[in-house]
Amino acid sequence: MTGKLLFKSFHLEATSSQLLKLFSDFGEVTRLQIARDPVLLRFVGRGLLEMSDSRDAAACIEKLNGSRFMGSDISVVWAPAGVASV
């Protein structure tokens, strides 16, 4: 069973490669979607990811939620049912 997570409060200069590396340390990331400002096309500090195994997703939440990444206190939580994009 897959695990879908929401992440937010990330440093605005974080890149998709850095985020993928961070989350991949916990298991296979099958989808990473980052929210961007529609005009400037810059990362706005939040996104959605899906991991191939819900146990890996749970470990990711346990270790990363409330931690610091690139100087920002980050939030990583389960995505509510029905959330398909950010």
Backbone bond lengths (Angstrom), bond angles and torsions (degrees), N, CA, C in turn:
res aa  C-N    CA-C-N  psi(-1)  N-CA   C-N-CA  omega(-1)  CA-C   N-CA-C  phi
1 M - - - 1.452 - - 1.533 108.58 -
2 T 1.317 116.38 135.88 1.460 120.84 -178.64 1.521 110.72 -81.86
3 G 1.323 115.27 164.83 1.454 121.60 177.32 1.515 109.67 -126.95
4 K 1.328 116.82 123.60 1.453 121.72 -179.67 1.528 108.86 -105.82
5 L 1.337 116.06 128.07 1.459 121.93 -175.48 1.525 111.82 -124.74
6 L 1.324 114.93 148.77 1.460 122.00 169.99 1.514 107.39 -104.51
7 F 1.321 116.88 140.04 1.458 120.41 174.04 1.513 108.68 -128.71
8 K 1.337 115.66 145.17 1.465 119.47 -179.26 1.519 110.55 -153.85
9 S 1.312 114.64 171.47 1.471 123.82 -179.69 1.521 112.22 68.10
10 F 1.327 117.15 26.40 1.455 121.54 177.50 1.519 110.11 -82.41
11 H 1.332 115.68 152.15 1.457 121.46 178.13 1.526 108.80 -57.73
12 L 1.319 116.95 136.07 1.459 121.71 -175.13 1.526 113.73 -66.94
13 E 1.326 117.41 -15.83 1.461 120.26 178.45 1.525 112.62 -95.04
14 A 1.326 117.15 3.30 1.465 120.04 177.10 1.530 108.85 -65.44
15 T 1.315 116.32 138.48 1.463 120.76 179.97 1.527 110.10 -98.93
16 S 1.317 115.27 162.98 1.467 119.02 177.98 1.530 110.43 -62.61
17 S 1.324 117.86 -33.84 1.473 121.00 177.38 1.523 111.41 -64.40
18 Q 1.331 116.71 -42.26 1.468 120.54 178.76 1.524 110.63 -65.42
19 L 1.326 116.45 -41.14 1.460 119.93 179.27 1.524 111.04 -66.00
20 L 1.318 116.36 -43.82 1.457 120.06 178.74 1.524 111.10 -60.40
21 K 1.312 116.96 -42.76 1.469 121.03 177.60 1.527 110.62 -61.35
22 L 1.326 116.75 -46.69 1.464 121.33 -179.30 1.530 111.20 -57.64
23 F 1.324 116.74 -50.49 1.462 120.28 -176.29 1.529 112.20 -74.81
24 S 1.315 117.70 -32.62 1.471 121.48 -179.35 1.522 112.56 -66.19
25 D 1.320 117.21 -19.84 1.464 119.78 175.82 1.529 111.76 -61.89
26 F 1.338 117.37 -16.58 1.462 121.63 -177.74 1.523 112.98 -104.24
27 G 1.328 117.78 -9.74 1.456 121.19 -179.85 1.514 110.82 152.33
28 E 1.323 115.34 -175.08 1.461 120.89 -176.80 1.528 111.39 -73.37
29 V 1.324 115.30 123.09 1.461 121.49 174.79 1.522 107.00 -93.01
30 T 1.333 116.39 118.98 1.463 120.42 -178.26 1.523 112.13 -94.80
31 R 1.330 116.47 -17.51 1.466 120.32 179.46 1.521 108.71 -155.19
32 L 1.318 116.23 134.42 1.460 122.09 174.93 1.521 107.16 -134.42
33 Q 1.317 115.88 117.64 1.464 121.08 179.78 1.523 107.59 -122.81
34 I 1.310 116.74 120.43 1.458 120.10 178.79 1.518 109.34 -106.44
35 A 1.332 115.59 140.19 1.461 121.02 179.08 1.524 108.90 -80.03
36 R 1.318 115.54 136.88 1.461 121.44 179.81 1.522 110.25 -126.30
37 D 1.331 115.08 147.99 1.454 121.18 172.50 1.533 107.11 -61.65
38 P 1.341 118.64 129.26 1.466 120.07 -175.03 1.535 114.16 -67.09
39 V 1.315 117.87 -22.34 1.463 120.83 -178.99 1.525 110.89 -93.91
40 L 1.327 116.04 -51.79 1.460 120.59 -175.65 1.524 113.41 -86.85
41 L 1.327 116.76 -14.15 1.467 123.77 -179.24 1.520 113.19 59.81
42 R 1.327 116.75 27.44 1.464 122.40 177.46 1.529 110.02 -94.98
43 F 1.311 114.61 149.94 1.466 122.02 174.40 1.523 108.77 -58.98
44 V 1.330 117.18 134.78 1.463 120.95 -179.46 1.529 113.07 -105.44
45 G 1.345 116.68 11.30 1.460 120.27 172.91 1.505 116.65 91.81
46 R 1.335 117.09 9.06 1.468 118.96 179.90 1.520 110.23 -144.39
47 G 1.322 114.99 165.43 1.458 118.93 178.95 1.513 112.25 -178.71
48 L 1.302 113.90 -170.63 1.456 122.98 -176.28 1.522 107.73 -132.68
49 L 1.321 116.34 139.16 1.458 118.59 174.14 1.504 109.79 -139.34
50 E 1.313 113.89 155.22 1.457 120.17 177.62 1.518 107.66 -127.28
51 M 1.318 114.91 134.06 1.461 121.69 178.19 1.526 108.29 -111.59
52 S 1.326 115.85 149.44 1.465 120.36 -175.29 1.524 113.47 -67.98
53 D 1.326 117.51 -21.48 1.466 121.35 -177.06 1.527 109.40 -131.39
54 S 1.317 116.23 126.77 1.469 120.33 -178.05 1.525 112.47 -64.54
55 R 1.333 117.71 -26.31 1.471 119.92 176.58 1.527 110.96 -68.33
56 D 1.330 116.36 -37.46 1.458 120.33 175.66 1.527 110.04 -66.01
57 A 1.323 116.29 -39.85 1.463 120.83 178.62 1.528 110.30 -63.41
58 A 1.326 117.41 -41.07 1.466 121.20 178.42 1.529 110.66 -63.13
59 A 1.333 117.19 -40.89 1.469 121.10 177.90 1.525 110.48 -65.03
60 C 1.308 116.48 -37.97 1.467 121.81 178.11 1.531 110.22 -61.92
61 I 1.317 117.12 -45.87 1.465 121.19 177.93 1.526 110.08 -61.49
62 E 1.319 115.95 -47.42 1.460 120.65 -176.89 1.526 111.95 -58.43
63 K 1.320 116.80 -41.88 1.469 120.61 -176.30 1.530 113.41 -84.87
64 L 1.322 117.54 -35.42 1.465 119.16 -171.83 1.531 115.30 -96.80
65 N 1.316 118.11 -31.15 1.462 118.97 -177.70 1.529 110.13 -61.61
66 G 1.323 115.59 123.13 1.465 121.06 -179.20 1.511 114.35 86.07
67 S 1.330 117.23 -1.07 1.468 120.22 179.60 1.538 109.89 -86.35
68 R 1.330 115.24 178.31 1.468 120.66 178.26 1.521 109.47 -108.88
69 F 1.331 114.68 138.00 1.455 121.90 176.44 1.515 107.56 -140.48
70 M 1.308 116.65 122.00 1.462 122.91 -178.23 1.537 111.29 54.60
71 G 1.322 116.24 35.79 1.451 120.98 176.79 1.515 115.73 84.03
72 S 1.331 118.14 3.74 1.467 121.60 -179.91 1.523 110.51 -115.13
73 D 1.333 116.10 139.76 1.464 120.98 172.32 1.525 106.81 -76.45
74 I 1.324 116.77 121.16 1.464 120.67 -172.19 1.524 111.97 -107.47
75 S 1.326 114.12 159.98 1.450 122.07 177.21 1.522 108.65 -123.27
76 V 1.320 116.27 129.86 1.463 122.35 176.03 1.525 105.96 -134.29
77 V 1.342 116.79 116.60 1.466 122.17 -175.08 1.526 110.14 -138.21
78 W 1.329 115.66 165.12 1.464 120.20 174.25 1.524 109.02 -63.17
79 A 1.313 116.70 138.23 1.463 121.51 175.20 1.531 108.37 -76.23
80 P 1.331 116.98 135.95 1.468 118.77 176.55 1.530 111.55 -60.89
81 A 1.292 116.27 151.15 1.474 120.90 178.38 1.523 109.62 -55.62
82 G 1.301 115.30 137.90 1.461 120.78 177.26 1.524 114.97 91.16
83 V 1.319 118.85 -10.59 1.465 120.59 178.88 1.527 107.93 -75.66
84 A 1.333 115.57 120.51 1.465 119.95 -177.58 1.524 112.26 -112.87
85 S 1.325 117.02 -19.74 1.461 119.54 -179.03 1.525 109.59 -156.78
86 V 1.339 114.74 169.28 1.471 120.65 178.43 1.501 110.11 -110.87
